[in-house]
Amino acid sequence: MRMNSAARKQQSGQGMLEYILIVVFVAVAGIVIWRTFGQTVKETVTESNKVIGEETSEILNQAQEDADKSR
């Protein structure tokens, strides 16, 4: 069965509309997720950076002390 030109254009337009709706849905879902969990993620990353910084500082201080003792 052959489709005429108008039917093909309508089907093509319908496909584009479906694609746009999916993109909009994904964008809205992303915004909702970010607004819901954004602050929690920020706090978790900040706390992780703080802990890593403290541990790194302790390791560097110990290394400096060991280097000073070996002189």
A tleap script that builds the chain and sets N, CA, C and O, in Angstrom:
source leaprc.protein.ff14SB
mol = sequence {
  NMET ARG MET ASN SER ALA ALA ARG LYS GLN
  GLN SER GLY GLN GLY MET LEU GLU TYR ILE
  LEU ILE VAL VAL PHE VAL ALA VAL ALA GLY
  ILE VAL ILE TRP ARG THR PHE GLY GLN THR
  VAL LYS GLU THR VAL THR GLU SER ASN LYS
  VAL ILE GLY GLU GLU THR SER GLU ILE LEU
  ASN GLN ALA GLN GLU ASP ALA ASP LYS SER
  CARG
}
set mol.1.N position { 0.846 -1.169 0.000 }
set mol.1.CA position { 0.000 0.000 0.000 }
set mol.1.C position { 0.893 1.234 0.000 }
set mol.1.O position { 1.825 1.326 0.800 }
set mol.2.N position { 0.621 2.169 -0.879 }
set mol.2.CA position { 1.425 3.377 -1.017 }
set mol.2.C position { 0.756 4.522 -0.288 }
set mol.2.O position { -0.464 4.681 -0.319 }
set mol.3.N position { 1.585 5.318 0.371 }
set mol.3.CA position { 1.064 6.493 1.078 }
set mol.3.C position { 1.244 7.705 0.182 }
set mol.3.O position { 2.260 7.842 -0.499 }
set mol.4.N position { 0.276 8.559 0.187 }
set mol.4.CA position { 0.428 9.764 -0.612 }
set mol.4.C position { 1.292 10.780 0.127 }
set mol.4.O position { 1.603 10.587 1.302 }
set mol.5.N position { 1.674 11.834 -0.532 }
set mol.5.CA position { 2.605 12.826 0.003 }
set mol.5.C position { 2.092 13.466 1.289 }
set mol.5.O position { 2.870 13.674 2.219 }
set mol.6.N position { 0.813 13.779 1.360 }
set mol.6.CA position { 0.245 14.424 2.553 }
set mol.6.C position { 0.314 13.487 3.759 }
set mol.6.O position { 0.602 13.930 4.871 }
set mol.7.N position { 0.055 12.215 3.550 }
set mol.7.CA position { 0.087 11.245 4.647 }
set mol.7.C position { 1.515 11.077 5.162 }
set mol.7.O position { 1.730 10.961 6.369 }
set mol.8.N position { 2.501 11.063 4.242 }
set mol.8.CA position { 3.903 10.955 4.672 }
set mol.8.C position { 4.336 12.179 5.470 }
set mol.8.O position { 5.044 12.045 6.468 }
set mol.9.N position { 3.928 13.351 5.050 }
set mol.9.CA position { 4.283 14.577 5.784 }
set mol.9.C position { 3.656 14.568 7.168 }
set mol.9.O position { 4.293 14.967 8.143 }
set mol.10.N position { 2.408 14.113 7.259 }
set mol.10.CA position { 1.734 14.056 8.556 }
set mol.10.C position { 2.452 13.072 9.474 }
set mol.10.O position { 2.647 13.356 10.656 }
set mol.11.N position { 2.842 11.925 8.943 }
set mol.11.CA position { 3.540 10.927 9.752 }
set mol.11.C position { 4.905 11.462 10.184 }
set mol.11.O position { 5.328 11.243 11.319 }
set mol.12.N position { 5.579 12.149 9.300 }
set mol.12.CA position { 6.879 12.735 9.637 }
set mol.12.C position { 6.712 13.799 10.725 }
set mol.12.O position { 7.508 13.855 11.663 }
set mol.13.N position { 5.693 14.632 10.608 }
set mol.13.CA position { 5.418 15.653 11.621 }
set mol.13.C position { 5.071 15.038 12.962 }
set mol.13.O position { 5.453 15.555 14.012 }
set mol.14.N position { 4.343 13.928 12.921 }
set mol.14.CA position { 3.978 13.239 14.156 }
set mol.14.C position { 5.228 12.693 14.834 }
set mol.14.O position { 5.350 12.774 16.056 }
set mol.15.N position { 6.155 12.139 14.061 }
set mol.15.CA position { 7.401 11.625 14.616 }
set mol.15.C position { 8.219 12.738 15.256 }
set mol.15.O position { 8.801 12.546 16.324 }
set mol.16.N position { 8.267 13.898 14.612 }
set mol.16.CA position { 9.015 15.037 15.158 }
set mol.16.C position { 8.364 15.513 16.455 }
set mol.16.O position { 9.063 15.833 17.417 }
set mol.17.N position { 7.044 15.562 16.488 }
set mol.17.CA position { 6.336 15.981 17.695 }
set mol.17.C position { 6.625 15.017 18.846 }
set mol.17.O position { 6.856 15.446 19.976 }
set mol.18.N position { 6.612 13.721 18.558 }
set mol.18.CA position { 6.916 12.738 19.603 }
set mol.18.C position { 8.335 12.931 20.125 }
set mol.18.O position { 8.567 12.859 21.331 }
set mol.19.N position { 9.280 13.175 19.228 }
set mol.19.CA position { 10.664 13.416 19.630 }
set mol.19.C position { 10.761 14.648 20.522 }
set mol.19.O position { 11.433 14.614 21.553 }
set mol.20.N position { 10.104 15.726 20.140 }
set mol.20.CA position { 10.126 16.964 20.933 }
set mol.20.C position { 9.510 16.721 22.306 }
set mol.20.O position { 10.038 17.203 23.309 }
set mol.21.N position { 8.415 15.991 22.369 }
set mol.21.CA position { 7.777 15.707 23.655 }
set mol.21.C position { 8.696 14.890 24.561 }
set mol.21.O position { 8.741 15.120 25.770 }
set mol.22.N position { 9.424 13.941 23.982 }
set mol.22.CA position { 10.358 13.148 24.787 }
set mol.22.C position { 11.475 14.040 25.325 }
set mol.22.O position { 11.840 13.931 26.495 }
set mol.23.N position { 12.020 14.913 24.490 }
set mol.23.CA position { 13.082 15.822 24.922 }
set mol.23.C position { 12.579 16.737 26.036 }
set mol.23.O position { 13.284 16.956 27.021 }
set mol.24.N position { 11.387 17.265 25.891 }
set mol.24.CA position { 10.810 18.134 26.926 }
set mol.24.C position { 10.610 17.353 28.217 }
set mol.24.O position { 10.907 17.862 29.297 }
set mol.25.N position { 10.112 16.128 28.123 }
set mol.25.CA position { 9.896 15.307 29.308 }
set mol.25.C position { 11.215 15.045 30.038 }
set mol.25.O position { 11.281 15.151 31.263 }
set mol.26.N position { 12.260 14.702 29.286 }
set mol.26.CA position { 13.565 14.439 29.900 }
set mol.26.C position { 14.100 15.704 30.568 }
set mol.26.O position { 14.656 15.639 31.664 }
set mol.27.N position { 13.934 16.855 29.912 }
set mol.27.CA position { 14.408 18.112 30.495 }
set mol.27.C position { 13.663 18.436 31.788 }
set mol.27.O position { 14.279 18.819 32.783 }
set mol.28.N position { 12.353 18.285 31.776 }
set mol.28.CA position { 11.548 18.573 32.976 }
set mol.28.C position { 11.919 17.594 34.089 }
set mol.28.O position { 12.048 17.994 35.246 }
set mol.29.N position { 12.090 16.333 33.754 }
set mol.29.CA position { 12.469 15.337 34.761 }
set mol.29.C position { 13.831 15.687 35.362 }
set mol.29.O position { 14.028 15.571 36.572 }
set mol.30.N position { 14.764 16.112 34.518 }
set mol.30.CA position { 16.079 16.512 35.010 }
set mol.30.C position { 16.009 17.683 35.960 }
set mol.30.O position { 16.687 17.699 36.988 }
set mol.31.N position { 15.198 18.659 35.627 }
set mol.31.CA position { 15.038 19.832 36.492 }
set mol.31.C position { 14.417 19.429 37.828 }
set mol.31.O position { 14.867 19.877 38.882 }
set mol.32.N position { 13.400 18.599 37.788 }
set mol.32.CA position { 12.743 18.149 39.025 }
set mol.32.C position { 13.723 17.363 39.894 }
set mol.32.O position { 13.786 17.567 41.106 }
set mol.33.N position { 14.481 16.472 39.275 }
set mol.33.CA position { 15.454 15.688 40.041 }
set mol.33.C position { 16.514 16.598 40.639 }
set mol.33.O position { 16.884 16.438 41.802 }
set mol.34.N position { 17.010 17.559 39.850 }
set mol.34.CA position { 18.043 18.466 40.357 }
set mol.34.C position { 17.506 19.299 41.524 }
set mol.34.O position { 18.194 19.480 42.529 }
set mol.35.N position { 16.282 19.804 41.390 }
set mol.35.CA position { 15.700 20.601 42.474 }
set mol.35.C position { 15.462 19.756 43.722 }
set mol.35.O position { 15.579 20.253 44.843 }
set mol.36.N position { 15.131 18.489 43.532 }
set mol.36.CA position { 14.861 17.604 44.666 }
set mol.36.C position { 16.143 17.192 45.378 }
set mol.36.O position { 16.213 17.219 46.606 }
set mol.37.N position { 17.160 16.808 44.605 }
set mol.37.CA position { 18.369 16.240 45.192 }
set mol.37.C position { 19.591 17.139 45.093 }
set mol.37.O position { 20.647 16.777 45.610 }
set mol.38.N position { 19.491 18.279 44.458 }
set mol.38.CA position { 20.643 19.141 44.234 }
set mol.38.C position { 21.355 19.560 45.509 }
set mol.38.O position { 22.581 19.486 45.586 }
set mol.39.N position { 20.606 19.996 46.504 }
set mol.39.CA position { 21.206 20.450 47.757 }
set mol.39.C position { 21.885 19.291 48.487 }
set mol.39.O position { 22.963 19.456 49.058 }
set mol.40.N position { 21.248 18.122 48.463 }
set mol.40.CA position { 21.829 16.945 49.107 }
set mol.40.C position { 23.144 16.561 48.435 }
set mol.40.O position { 24.123 16.249 49.112 }
set mol.41.N position { 23.164 16.583 47.115 }
set mol.41.CA position { 24.383 16.262 46.378 }
set mol.41.C position { 25.470 17.280 46.704 }
set mol.41.O position { 26.623 16.912 46.928 }
set mol.42.N position { 25.104 18.555 46.730 }
set mol.42.CA position { 26.075 19.607 47.037 }
set mol.42.C position { 26.669 19.406 48.432 }
set mol.42.O position { 27.882 19.513 48.613 }
set mol.43.N position { 25.820 19.118 49.411 }
set mol.43.CA position { 26.296 18.905 50.783 }
set mol.43.C position { 27.201 17.676 50.868 }
set mol.43.O position { 28.215 17.699 51.566 }
set mol.44.N position { 26.841 16.613 50.165 }
set mol.44.CA position { 27.646 15.389 50.186 }
set mol.44.C position { 29.020 15.629 49.573 }
set mol.44.O position { 30.032 15.190 50.120 }
set mol.45.N position { 29.059 16.321 48.448 }
set mol.45.CA position { 30.335 16.606 47.795 }
set mol.45.C position { 31.183 17.525 48.668 }
set mol.45.O position { 32.392 17.325 48.782 }
set mol.46.N position { 30.568 18.522 49.279 }
set mol.46.CA position { 31.298 19.439 50.143 }
set mol.46.C position { 31.901 18.683 51.331 }
set mol.46.O position { 33.065 18.894 51.670 }
set mol.47.N position { 31.128 17.815 51.958 }
set mol.47.CA position { 31.618 17.043 53.096 }
set mol.47.C position { 32.738 16.096 52.667 }
set mol.47.O position { 33.728 15.940 53.382 }
set mol.48.N position { 32.587 15.469 51.512 }
set mol.48.CA position { 33.635 14.580 51.002 }
set mol.48.C position { 34.927 15.344 50.768 }
set mol.48.O position { 36.004 14.869 51.126 }
set mol.49.N position { 34.828 16.522 50.170 }
set mol.49.CA position { 36.013 17.346 49.936 }
set mol.49.C position { 36.683 17.736 51.246 }
set mol.49.O position { 37.910 17.772 51.343 }
set mol.50.N position { 35.869 18.024 52.246 }
set mol.50.CA position { 36.409 18.401 53.557 }
set mol.50.C position { 37.195 17.240 54.168 }
set mol.50.O position { 38.305 17.429 54.665 }
set mol.51.N position { 36.619 16.047 54.129 }
set mol.51.CA position { 37.274 14.862 54.693 }
set mol.51.C position { 38.554 14.556 53.925 }
set mol.51.O position { 39.590 14.284 54.532 }
set mol.52.N position { 38.494 14.598 52.607 }
set mol.52.CA position { 39.681 14.336 51.791 }
set mol.52.C position { 40.765 15.358 52.093 }
set mol.52.O position { 41.942 15.009 52.192 }
set mol.53.N position { 40.375 16.617 52.239 }
set mol.53.CA position { 41.337 17.667 52.552 }
set mol.53.C position { 42.006 17.448 53.896 }
set mol.53.O position { 43.216 17.633 54.027 }
set mol.54.N position { 41.226 17.055 54.897 }
set mol.54.CA position { 41.784 16.795 56.226 }
set mol.54.C position { 42.743 15.613 56.195 }
set mol.54.O position { 43.826 15.670 56.777 }
set mol.55.N position { 42.342 14.540 55.516 }
set mol.55.CA position { 43.198 13.356 55.446 }
set mol.55.C position { 44.486 13.662 54.681 }
set mol.55.O position { 45.566 13.217 55.068 }
set mol.56.N position { 44.365 14.410 53.617 }
set mol.56.CA position { 45.543 14.782 52.836 }
set mol.56.C position { 46.480 15.644 53.660 }
set mol.56.O position { 47.699 15.477 53.611 }
set mol.57.N position { 45.907 16.560 54.413 }
set mol.57.CA position { 46.717 17.430 55.259 }
set mol.57.C position { 47.489 16.613 56.302 }
set mol.57.O position { 48.671 16.861 56.541 }
set mol.58.N position { 46.818 15.647 56.912 }
set mol.58.CA position { 47.471 14.787 57.900 }
set mol.58.C position { 48.617 13.998 57.271 }
set mol.58.O position { 49.694 13.883 57.857 }
set mol.59.N position { 48.386 13.460 56.087 }
set mol.59.CA position { 49.416 12.676 55.399 }
set mol.59.C position { 50.609 13.563 55.048 }
set mol.59.O position { 51.758 13.163 55.234 }
set mol.60.N position { 50.339 14.765 54.542 }
set mol.60.CA position { 51.434 15.670 54.191 }
set mol.60.C position { 52.218 16.106 55.428 }
set mol.60.O position { 53.445 16.191 55.390 }
set mol.61.N position { 51.517 16.381 56.512 }
set mol.61.CA position { 52.211 16.758 57.747 }
set mol.61.C position { 53.107 15.628 58.241 }
set mol.61.O position { 54.243 15.864 58.652 }
set mol.62.N position { 52.589 14.393 58.200 }
set mol.62.CA position { 53.380 13.244 58.634 }
set mol.62.C position { 54.593 13.060 57.727 }
set mol.62.O position { 55.688 12.769 58.211 }
set mol.63.N position { 54.413 13.223 56.435 }
set mol.63.CA position { 55.527 13.092 55.502 }
set mol.63.C position { 56.597 14.152 55.764 }
set mol.63.O position { 57.794 13.873 55.703 }
set mol.64.N position { 56.135 15.390 56.062 }
set mol.64.CA position { 57.089 16.473 56.361 }
set mol.64.C position { 57.869 16.182 57.647 }
set mol.64.O position { 59.077 16.412 57.715 }
set mol.65.N position { 57.166 15.677 58.661 }
set mol.65.CA position { 57.828 15.323 59.909 }
set mol.65.C position { 58.860 14.220 59.690 }
set mol.65.O position { 59.970 14.294 60.216 }
set mol.66.N position { 58.498 13.202 58.917 }
set mol.66.CA position { 59.432 12.103 58.618 }
set mol.66.C position { 60.636 12.614 57.850 }
set mol.66.O position { 61.760 12.178 58.096 }
set mol.67.N position { 60.413 13.533 56.925 }
set mol.67.CA position { 61.521 14.099 56.150 }
set mol.67.C position { 62.440 14.917 57.041 }
set mol.67.O position { 63.662 14.862 56.906 }
set mol.68.N position { 61.841 15.682 57.961 }
set mol.68.CA position { 62.655 16.488 58.877 }
set mol.68.C position { 63.493 15.603 59.803 }
set mol.68.O position { 64.631 15.946 60.126 }
set mol.69.N position { 62.938 14.471 60.228 }
set mol.69.CA position { 63.664 13.557 61.135 }
set mol.69.C position { 64.840 12.893 60.429 }
set mol.69.O position { 65.857 12.589 61.054 }
set mol.70.N position { 64.699 12.669 59.127 }
set mol.70.CA position { 65.737 11.947 58.397 }
set mol.70.C position { 66.936 12.833 58.047 }
set mol.70.O position { 67.950 12.331 57.562 }
set mol.71.N position { 66.835 14.114 58.282 }
set mol.71.CA position { 67.945 15.032 57.954 }
set mol.71.C position { 68.966 15.053 59.008 }
set mol.71.O position { 69.960 15.769 58.889 }
savepdb mol mol.pdb
quit
